[in-house]
Structure formats: structure tokens, C-alpha cells
Amino acid sequence: MSKNSKPGEFSLWSIAVPAFGPSLLFGVGEGAILPIIPLSARDMGSSLAGAALVVALIGIGSLVSNIPASIITAKFGERRGMMGAAGLSLVALLMCVFSTNLWQFGTGVFLIGAAAAVFNLARQSYLTEAVPAFLRARAMSTLGGVGRIGLFAGPFIGAFVIHLVGLTGAYWVAAVAIAAAGTLAGWLPDLVSDTSGPVKGPAPTIRSLVMAHRRVFLTVGVGILLVSAVRSSRQVVVPLWADNLGLSPAATSLIYGLSGAIDMLIFYPSGRIMDKQGRRAVAVPSMVLMGIALLLIPLTTGAATLLLAALLIGFGNGISSGLIMTLGADYAPRRGRAQFLGIWRFFSDIGGSGGPAILAGLTAVVTLSFGIAATGFLGLAAAAVLGYWIPRNKVTVQ
């Protein structure tokens, strides 16, 4: 596989099952347990606030593990990184199943987040090297899209098994799915780098990469942080506003599910547009649409109008599938690629953690409608930052 392949010489189908299959299965595993983690924490005697903190441990585990994950991937390779992450995730899931107190359970949840960081970093790094530049955005959007399909399907599969064997059934579904993901990852063809000649100079470090690419991190990186903040906030906004309107849980779930369905189904066209028209052609419209939709939500008065706003959010988020990974791959240097992507994902996770925190803080201090509107303005700010700093043409492969 060569990054210098020309159109017609490489097909995504040639690596489809080993490259995208693990992402689908890992998504199924995560989707199966995400709705169950707070219930398990409550069964162990946790308060509502404590259960919310336990759920947050997944994000915290991913956030603090991004940089170590990049070092691990650089040392052992992408394929071994994914297999090792699957193994760690299995250990963590068994800790959750057999834990006897909240501390053990919380440790297992934290390790699930850490394993996800290694897995996600390794799969992105693999595709960055394996897929030619002219197909890069389609590869990344497909990677993000199949993960979303897994997250969508996981809760339904988990619910069926829970009905048969109880609450721990969701963890066993995740264990089977992630074990299969690790097995598929082992079938990935080894990467063949097209670099030639002796390597000059010391190996890049995290610090040297930050300094060498600080302009990228302080411009496009800030835009990525804002994108992640908006994306993570949208998952909280719709249920909270539905509750504020007095909608039933069934109606809320239906609205949320339909928004997620649109989000999930339109990932491939966005990748094709990014490959053909450049990254700005998707980055700016997606953030403008999400920003406007979030600003409209406080103006909705019932299920029908909230559904329309939620569908617009889902469409805006769906067309940006793979955007963050694609931009990271565009700017990543050949030497130190994994470490660079670890820093990139760290920026993304800071935004992902900060978005709901900003929403919660503004809601507590002012009102829920003000907090949602502020999130909408973050979306418009993301569109402005990315529109200004992303080149009009595709980024030159480094």
C-alpha cells in the first residue's frame, strides 16, 4: 500500500473488513454498555451525582490516555496497538462484571476509556498511512460512520441480552464484540512505508512536535476543540430541552433516535465532498447548521418543532463525519505521526469534556435556554475559525 497510489490503483474495499470491521464492533460494544453504566453504579449504592461521575470516567480515561496511547502506538505499531487495546478493554469489562464495590467498578470504567483511546488512535494512524490521500476523507468518514452505526445498534443488542440474563448481559455483549474487534484487527495487513533513505536526527518527542506544529494547534486545533464541544453538547441538549417542554420519555427517545439515525446514515457523501471539494466545503456548513439548530431549540414549543431542530442537528453532525480525523491526518508529519495524532485527539477530547461542562455551568448560573444558545454560538465560532484557517484546497500531504 502506498500513499502515492493514483486513482484506480487503490480501493477501500481491499481493506474494508479488517480496517472498518473493528470500528463497527468496538462501537457495538461501547453502545451496549453506555446506557447501563449509570444503572450499574446505582445498583452499587451510588447517588445520582456519583453515577454521573462514573459515566464521566470513560471520557476522563480517554482524555488522559491520548498522549500515552500515541507513544504506545508509535512503539508497537497500529495493529498491535488495536489488539492490545481490545485485550485491555476485555479486562476492564470483566472488572465491571465481577466488581464488588463502586471503586472497582469505576476503575473498570476508567480503563474502558483508556483502552478506547489506544484503539481509536491506532486505527486513525493506520488509515492515515494505509489510504492514499485522494481517498483519505472518505476513509475517515467511513471510519467515523461505521463507529456511529455500532453505537446506534449496541443498545438494542444489549437490551435483548439484558432481557434474557439481566443487567450484566450488556457487558458480555460488549466483551464478545470487542474480542471480535481485536481478532479482526489482527488480520490487518502490515503497513509498508514509502519513505526511503536513512532517518536523520533524533526521534520526535511530544514536546518537539508541539513546538514544531504550534501554529496548527493554535489555529485549526482551536477550531477542532470547538467542534468537539458542540458535538458533545448536542447529546445533552435534546433530552434536557424535551424534559423542559414536558415531553414523555418515549417521545424524547424517539426524537433523539431519529436525529441519530440521520447522523448515522449520511457519513459517506461528506467524505466524498471533502475529497473532491476540500475540507472547508464540509467543515463550515456543518458547524453553521449545528449552530443555527442549537439557537433554534430554545424557540421550540413542542415535539414537532423540537424534532425539526433535532433533525437539523443530526444532519449537520452527520455531514461532518470524519472531519476531525481527516484534518488530523492532513497535518500529521510522517515522522511522529502517532504522537501528533495523540496531541490532536487530546485537543478534541478537551472540547468533548468541556462542552457539556459549559452548558451545565451556564444553565446553573443563568437558564437552560441561555446555555443552549451559548452552545449554538460556539458552533458558529467553530465555523468561523475553521473557515478562516483551513486552506481552500486540500491540505498537502506531509
C-alpha positions in Angstrom: 0.0 0.0 0.0 1.4 3.4 -1.0 0.3 6.9 -0.2 1.4 7.7 -3.8 -1.2 5.4 -5.3 -3.2 7.0 -8.1 -7.0 6.9 -8.6 -7.9 3.5 -9.8 -4.9 1.8 -8.2 -6.4 1.5 -4.7 -9.9 0.6 -3.4 -11.2 1.0 0.1 -12.8 -2.4 -0.4 -9.4 -4.0 -0.4 -9.1 -3.3 3.4 -12.7 -2.8 4.3 -13.3 -5.7 6.6 -10.1 -5.6 8.7 -9.9 -1.8 8.7 -13.6 -0.8 9.3 -14.9 -4.0 10.9 -13.1 -3.5 14.2 -14.5 0.0 14.4 -18.1 -1.3 13.9 -17.6 -4.0 16.6 -16.0 -1.6 19.1 -18.9 0.8 18.6 -21.4 -2.0 19.3 -19.5 -2.8 22.5 -19.5 0.8 23.6 -23.1 1.3 22.7 -24.2 -1.8 24.6 -22.7 -0.6 27.9 -23.1 3.2 27.8 -26.8 3.3 28.9 -26.1 0.6 31.5 -23.1 2.0 33.3 -25.1 4.5 35.4 -27.7 1.8 36.3 -24.9 -0.5 37.4 -23.5 2.3 39.6 -26.9 3.0 41.1 -27.2 -0.8 41.9 -24.0 -0.5 43.9 -25.4 2.3 46.0 -24.2 5.3 44.1 -26.1 8.6 44.3 -27.3 10.2 41.0 -24.4 12.6 41.0 -22.0 9.7 41.7 -23.5 7.7 38.8 -22.9 10.7 36.5 -19.3 10.9 37.7 -18.8 7.2 37.0 -20.1 7.7 33.4 -17.7 10.6 33.0 -14.8 8.3 33.9 -14.9 7.0 30.3 -14.2 10.4 28.9 -11.6 11.1 31.5 -9.9 7.8 30.8 -9.7 8.6 27.1 -8.6 12.2 27.7 -5.6 11.4 30.0 -4.6 8.4 27.8 -4.4 10.0 24.4 -0.7 11.0 24.7 0.4 7.6 26.3 -1.7 5.9 23.6 0.3 7.7 20.9 3.6 6.6 22.4 2.4 3.0 22.7 1.2 3.1 19.0 4.5 4.6 17.8 6.5 1.9 19.7 4.5 -1.2 18.9 2.6 -0.4 15.7 -1.0 0.2 14.9 -2.1 -3.4 14.5 -0.6 -4.4 17.9 -2.0 -1.3 19.4 -5.6 -2.2 18.4 -5.2 -5.8 19.6 -3.7 -4.7 22.9 -6.5 -2.1 23.4 -9.1 -4.8 22.8 -7.3 -7.0 25.4 -7.3 -4.2 28.0 -10.9 -3.5 27.3 -11.8 -7.1 27.9 -10.0 -7.0 31.3 -11.9 -3.8 32.1 -15.2 -5.3 31.2 -14.6 -8.3 33.4 -13.8 -5.9 36.3 -17.1 -4.2 35.8 -19.0 -7.6 35.8 -17.3 -9.0 38.8 -16.7 -5.8 40.9 -17.9 -5.9 44.4 -17.8 -2.2 45.2 -18.1 1.2 43.4 -14.3 1.8 43.4 -13.6 -1.4 41.5 -16.4 -0.7 39.1 -15.2 2.9 38.5 -11.7 1.6 37.8 -13.0 -0.7 35.2 -15.0 2.1 33.5 -11.9 4.3 33.5 -9.8 1.6 31.9 -12.5 1.2 29.2 -12.0 4.8 28.3 -8.2 4.3 28.3 -8.5 1.3 26.0 -10.7 3.3 23.7 -8.1 6.0 23.4 -5.4 3.5 22.3 -7.8 1.7 19.9 -9.1 4.9 18.3 -5.6 6.4 18.0 -4.2 3.3 16.4 -7.0 2.8 13.8 -6.7 6.5 12.8 -3.0 6.3 12.5 -3.3 3.1 10.4 -5.7 4.6 7.9 -3.6 7.8 7.7 -0.7 5.7 6.4 -2.5 3.0 4.5 -5.0 5.0 2.5 -3.9 7.3 -0.4 -4.5 11.0 0.0 -7.2 11.2 -2.7 -9.4 8.8 -0.6 -8.4 10.0 2.8 -11.6 11.8 3.8 -13.8 9.0 2.5 -11.8 6.6 4.6 -12.1 8.7 7.7 -15.7 9.5 7.3 -16.4 5.8 6.8 -14.4 5.0 9.9 -16.5 7.5 11.9 -19.7 6.4 10.3 -19.4 2.7 11.0 -18.5 3.5 14.6 -21.7 5.5 14.8 -23.7 2.6 13.4 -22.2 0.4 16.1 -23.1 2.9 18.8 -26.6 3.0 17.4 -27.1 -0.8 17.2 -25.3 -1.6 20.5 -28.1 -0.5 22.9 -30.7 -2.7 21.1 -28.5 -5.8 21.1 -27.6 -5.1 24.8 -31.3 -4.7 25.7 -32.2 -8.1 24.1 -29.5 -9.9 26.1 -30.3 -8.0 29.3 -33.9 -9.2 28.9 -32.5 -12.8 28.9 -29.8 -12.7 31.6 -30.0 -9.4 33.5 -28.0 -6.2 33.7 -24.6 -7.9 33.2 -25.7 -9.1 29.8 -24.7 -5.8 28.3 -21.1 -6.2 29.5 -21.0 -9.7 28.0 -22.3 -8.3 24.6 -19.5 -5.7 24.8 -16.9 -8.4 25.6 -17.9 -10.5 22.7 -18.0 -7.6 20.3 -14.6 -6.2 21.4 -13.0 -9.6 21.4 -14.1 -9.9 17.8 -12.8 -6.4 17.0 -9.4 -7.4 18.4 -9.4 -10.6 16.3 -10.3 -8.7 13.1 -7.6 -6.1 13.8 -5.1 -8.9 13.9 -5.9 -9.5 10.2 -4.9 -6.0 9.1 -2.1 -6.1 6.5 1.2 -4.7 7.8 2.0 -1.2 6.7 4.7 -0.7 4.1 6.1 2.8 4.4 7.2 4.5 1.1 9.8 6.6 2.8 13.3 5.9 1.7 16.8 6.7 2.8 18.3 6.9 6.3 16.4 8.6 9.0 18.2 11.8 10.1 18.1 13.4 13.5 16.6 12.2 16.8 13.1 10.7 17.0 10.5 13.4 17.6 9.1 13.9 21.1 5.7 15.2 22.2 7.3 18.5 23.2 9.2 18.8 19.8 6.0 18.1 17.9 4.0 20.7 19.9 6.7 23.3 19.3 7.1 22.5 15.6 3.3 22.5 14.9 2.2 25.1 17.4 0.7 27.3 14.8 -1.6 24.4 13.6 -2.6 23.6 17.1 -3.4 27.2 18.0 -5.5 27.8 14.8 -7.1 24.7 13.3 -6.7 22.9 16.7 -8.8 25.5 18.4 -11.5 25.0 15.8 -11.4 21.2 16.4 -11.8 21.9 20.1 -14.9 24.0 19.4 -16.3 21.3 17.1 -15.9 18.7 19.8 -17.6 20.9 22.4 -20.6 21.4 20.1 -20.8 17.7 19.2 -20.7 16.5 22.8 -23.2 19.2 24.0 -25.8 18.2 21.4 -26.2 14.8 23.1 -27.3 16.5 26.2 -29.3 19.4 24.8 -32.1 17.5 23.1 -33.1 15.4 26.2 -32.8 18.4 28.6 -35.0 20.6 26.4 -37.5 17.8 25.8 -37.8 17.4 29.6 -38.2 21.2 29.9 -41.1 21.1 27.5 -42.7 18.3 29.5 -42.4 15.6 26.7 -42.7 12.0 27.7 -39.6 9.8 27.9 -40.9 7.8 24.9 -41.3 11.0 22.8 -37.8 12.1 23.9 -36.2 8.8 22.9 -38.0 8.9 19.5 -36.7 12.4 18.7 -33.2 11.6 19.9 -33.2 8.3 17.9 -34.4 9.9 14.6 -31.7 12.6 15.0 -29.1 9.9 15.5 -30.4 7.9 12.5 -29.9 10.8 10.1 -26.5 11.5 11.7 -25.6 7.8 11.1 -26.7 7.4 7.5 -25.0 10.3 5.6 -21.4 9.8 6.5 -20.1 8.7 3.1 -21.2 11.7 1.0 -19.4 14.0 3.4 -16.1 12.2 2.8 -16.6 12.3 -0.9 -17.2 16.1 -0.8 -14.2 16.6 1.4 -12.0 14.6 -1.1 -13.4 16.4 -4.1 -14.0 20.0 -2.9 -11.7 20.3 0.1 -12.2 20.2 3.9 -13.8 23.6 4.2 -16.7 22.5 2.0 -17.9 20.3 4.8 -16.4 21.9 7.9 -18.1 25.3 7.6 -21.6 24.2 6.5 -21.8 21.5 9.2 -20.9 23.9 12.0 -23.2 26.6 10.7 -26.1 24.2 10.5 -25.5 22.9 14.0 -25.1 26.3 15.4 -28.3 27.6 13.9 -30.2 24.4 15.0 -29.0 24.9 18.6 -30.0 28.5 18.5 -33.5 27.4 17.3 -34.0 24.8 20.1 -34.9 27.3 22.8 -37.6 28.7 20.4 -39.3 25.3 20.0 -42.6 24.8 21.8 -43.5 21.1 21.3 -42.5 17.7 20.0 -42.9 18.6 16.3 -40.7 21.8 16.3 -38.1 20.1 18.6 -37.9 17.2 16.2 -37.2 19.5 13.2 -34.4 21.2 15.1 -33.0 17.8 16.3 -33.1 16.5 12.7 -31.1 19.6 11.6 -28.6 18.9 14.3 -28.3 15.3 13.2 -27.8 16.3 9.5 -25.2 18.9 10.5 -23.3 16.5 12.6 -23.6 13.7 10.0 -22.1 15.6 7.2 -19.0 16.3 9.4 -18.4 12.6 10.0 -14.6 12.0 10.0 -13.8 15.7 9.8 -11.6 15.8 12.9 -9.7 12.6 11.9 -9.3 13.8 8.4 -7.8 17.2 9.4 -5.5 15.4 11.9 -4.3 13.1 9.2 -3.8 16.0 6.8 -1.5 17.9 9.2 0.3 14.9 10.7 4.0 14.6 9.8 5.4 11.3 8.6 7.8 11.1 11.5 6.0 11.3 14.8 2.6 10.6 13.1 1.1 8.7 16.0 2.3 11.2 18.6 0.9 14.1 16.6 -2.5 12.4 16.3 -2.4 11.8 20.1 -2.0 15.5 20.7 -4.8 16.2 18.1 -7.1 13.8 19.9 -6.2 15.4 23.2 -7.5 18.7 21.8 -10.6 17.0 20.6 -11.3 15.3 24.0 -10.8 18.6 25.9 -13.6 20.1 23.8 -15.7 17.0 24.2 -15.4 17.2 28.0 -15.7 21.0 28.2 -18.8 21.4 26.1 -21.3 19.7 28.5 -19.5 21.4 31.4 -20.0 24.8 29.9 -23.7 24.0 29.2 -24.2 22.8 32.8 -22.4 25.9 34.3 -24.4 28.4 32.2 -27.7 26.5 33.0 -27.0 26.6 36.7 -26.0 30.3 36.7 -28.5 31.7 34.1 -31.0 29.4 32.4 -31.1 26.3 30.2 -32.2 28.3 27.1 -29.2 30.6 27.6 -26.8 27.7 27.9 -28.2 26.1 24.8 -28.0 29.3 22.9 -24.4 29.8 24.0 -23.6 26.3 22.6 -25.1 27.4 19.3 -22.8 30.4 19.2 -19.9 28.0 19.8 -20.9 26.2 16.6 -20.9 29.5 14.7 -17.5 30.3 16.2 -16.2 26.9 15.1 -17.4 27.6 11.5 -15.6 31.0 11.5 -12.3 29.6 12.9 -12.2 26.6 10.5 -13.4 28.7 7.6 -10.5 31.1 8.1 -7.7 28.7 8.8 -8.4 25.7 6.7 -6.9 26.2 3.2 -9.4 26.4 0.4 -7.7 23.5 -1.3 -6.9 20.1 0.3 -4.0 20.2 2.7 -0.8 19.0 1.2 0.2 15.5 2.5 3.2 15.7 4.7 
